[in-house]
Amino acid sequence: GRPVLVRLTASPGEDFGPVWSPDGRELAFTSVRAGRSPALFVKPAHAPDTETAVPGAEGMIPSAWADDGRAVITTATERIDGRRQMQLVPVRNRAAFAAVAPSRFDRYAATVATAGKRVAFVSLETGRAEVFVASWPDTADARQASVGGGTSPVWARDGRTLFYRSGDALFAVDMSPVVGGQLPAPRMLFRGKFEEPG
C-alpha cells in the first residue's frame, strides 16, 4: 500500500528471470551463486531472503508457472540433445521432470494463459523464431500465432489476447474468435527500443 520498493533477494550472485505464481504468493527465479551453474529457486513473495533451491533444477530458467501452481515451466540454459527444450519442474515434491511440447526443434519461453487452458511458446521449426499457441497441457494442436518472426510471448490477464515481439515492434493476436483452427492476423501495437527478456 506504500510507494516503496522492497528488496527480495540479497545473493552476491546474479538473480534473474522472476516469474509470479498464479496466486501471486511466490516467485520462481534463476540465480548464479558461489561460482556454480545457474539454478532454479522458489521463494515466498512477501519474505526477503527465504528462497529455496529446487533439487535437480540446475541450469533452468523459469518462464511460467503451470496453472495449478505446483510446477514451473523452464528452459534449460544448455541445449538438450542439441536443442533448447522446455521442462515442467515440480516445486512441491520430488516428482520427475517432464518435457513440455517435445520437438526436434528448439522450443522455449513458454507462458500459460491465466485460465490455464492454453500455452504460448517460441519455436524454431519454421527456420526462425516464431510464437506458437497450443492447448494446455496437451500441446499436440500447436499453431503458429506470429507472422514474420516472434519472441517473448505474454498473455493478457483474461487470456483473450496474446502479445509478442518482433524486432522492435510489439504485436497482439486476438485469441477469442478462433474459427476452425485459424488464428486471426496479428496487429502491430507500437515500436520501441526495449530490453529483451532473458
N, C-alpha and C positions, 0 to 999 in steps of 0.2 A: 503493500500500500504506500510505500515511500519511494521517491525517485532516487534510489541509492543502489549502486552496483554491489554485488556480493561475490567474493572470490569463492569458487567451488573446489578448486584443486590447488595444491602447493608443491607438486612434484618439481624437482630441479630439472627434470627432463621435459620433453615437449608433449603436451596433451592436445589432441585434435580430434575432429570428426564427431562432435557430440550429437546424439540423437535422443529426443524425448521419448519416453514410454507412452503408450496410448492414454494412460490416466494422468500423465504429467508429473508423476511422483518420482520417477527415476531417470537417470541419464546413462546411456552407454557411450563409451568413447574409447579411443586408442591412445596409448601412452608409450613413450620410449623412456625407459628408466634403467639406471645403473649400467649403461652401455649395452643393454640387451636389445633383442629384436622388439619391434612394436608388438604390443599385446592388448587384448580387449579387456576393458574394465567396466564395471557397473557400480553406480552409487545412488543413494537417495538424493533427490534434488535439493532438499532443504538442509542437508547436513554437510558442511565442508569437510574435506579430508577423511571421508569414510568409504572410499572406493574399495572394491574387491576385484581381484583379477579373476577372470573366468578360466578355469583349468583347461589347458589344451588349446586355447584360442590365441596362440602366438601368431603374429603376422596377419591378424584380421582387422579390417576397418569396417565399422558398422555403417549401414546406410538406412536401415529402418527396423522397427520392432514388428514382429508378427502381431496380428490383430489381437491375440489373447494375452499378450504381454509376457509370455513365458519364454520367448526366444527372440533372438536378434538376427536379422539377415545381414551377412557380412560379405565382403570381397577380400580375398587373400591378397596381401601385398606382393607375394611372389606367385608366379604363374604355376598352375597345377596342370601337369601334362602339356605344358606349352601354352596354356590358355588362362585367362583370368576368369574364374568361376565363382558363383555365389554359393554361400553355405548358410544353412539355418543352424544357428548355435544356441542350444538351450542354456538359459541362465539360471533356472530354478533347480535343476538337478544335473546329474552326470550322464544324461542320455546322449546317444551318439549324434554327431553332427550329420546333417543330411544335405545333399546337393539341392539347390533350388534351380529349377528350369535348366537341367543339364543340357549341354550342347557341345558340338565340336567347334563352336566359335566362342570368342570372348563374350562374356555376359557379366555385367557389373552395375553398380549404382542403383540397386532396387529400391523402390518406395511403394508402400502399401496404402491404398485408399483408406480413409477413415472408416468407411463402412466395412472394410475388411474383405471385400469380395473381388478386388482387382489389384494387380501389381503392375508397375511400370518399371522397365529397366533398359539399360543401354546394351546393344548387341552389335557385333561387327560382322554379322552374317551377310550383309549386302556388300561388304568390302570397305565400309566406312562406318563410323559410329552413328547409329540411328536409335531412336526410342521406340520400344515395343510395349504393347499392353497385352495382358493375359488375365484369365480368371485366376483367383487365388483360393486354395493353394495348388490346384491343378492347373498347370500352365501350358497345357497341350494346344490351346487355341490362340497362341501368341500372334498378334497382328502388328504391323508397323504403323506407328502413330505419327512420327515425324516425316518430313519430306525435305530432302536436300541436306541431311545431316542433323543430328540432335544429341544433346547430352543433358545431364543434370535434371532429370525429371522430378517434378514436385506436384502432388495432388492438391487441389483446393480442398478446404475443410469439409465440404459437403460431398466430395468425391465425384462431382459432375463435370469438372474441368481439370485437364492435365496441362501443366506448364512445362516447357523445356527450353533449353538454349540452343542456338545455332550460330556459332561465331559470336558477334556482339549483339545479336538480336534475341529477344525473348518472345516465344510463341505460345499460343494457347490452342487446345483442341477441346471442343465441346463433346463430352462423352455421353450426354444424356440421350440424344436421338439416334443412337446406333441402329441402323436398319440393315438386316440381312448380313451382318458382319462387316459392313462397310463403314469405316470411320470418316467423319467429315474432314474437309481440308483444314489444315492449321491456319490460324490467322496471326499475323505479327502484331505484337502489342507496342514495343518500343525497342530502341537500340541504346547501347551504352557500354562503356568500358568498366566491367565489373570483375571482381576476383572469381575465378573458377573454384568451386568447392573441391576439397581434396578427394 
